Amino acid sequence: MILLRQLLDELSTKQPLFFELKIKMLLSEWDKIVGPVIARHTKVEKVENGTVYIVCDDSLWMTELTMQKDRLLKILNERSGKELFRDIKFRRGKVDGKVLR
């Protein structure tokens, strides 16, 4: 029996729509990927051309995560099973309605 993930992997190599769905499913688990503390201070804004755009609620988190970028890319690519992600860009902004100072 083919697992849903295997089917999605196969379809994602043939159809862009399924490729986008695979990325969205992976990044919907952002809190599991980075842990609850980091997830409270960040959110995935978008993915374009292999670059993940992350919003951070504080410049300290931006600095810390910039230093962890290689580790985060490795985790994302391991979870995806392929080298889907090449870069991560961070910016300061609103995260889950939290207003910045």
Buried (B, 14 or more C-beta within 10 A) or exposed (E): EEEEEEEBBEBBEEEEEBBEBBBEBBBEEBBEBBEEEBBBBBBBBEBEEEEBBBBBBBEEBBEBBBEBBEEBBEBBBEBBEEEBBEEBEBEEBEBEEEEEE
